[in-house]
Amino acid sequence: MEMLVMPPTAFAPARPRPLTDIEFCAWVGQALPGDRLEYHRGFLGIDSAPVVSTLPEPDRRRLAALGDAAFRAFEAGLVHLAQLRLGPDRFAYLAIARGRPRNAPVPFARLLAEAA
């Protein structure tokens, strides 16, 4: 019996649909300290800017809301934000969950209310 061995690059995983700001907030609410989430791959500053983005307008708005949600979670002390350089003008944007103080929980509703 012969086996056919294919190189690891023969199959590309299916790309999941883009993450929304609500899904990001839900992840923050259930993430354990040290959990990581890649919430965007590209160049967030350009991809979410109205004048220079090449994304369709609904996708650009979704990405801008996602970036805002990530920054609000950072300001609330819920996540660390990091970038991993993948190449020229291409980054993986990561949110890394932080431990929460036991006496000061941040309600999920507050994260959503600050967006409005």
Helices and strands as residue ranges (DSSP letters): H 21-30, E 36-42, H 44-47, H 57-75, E 79-87, E 90-97, H 108-115
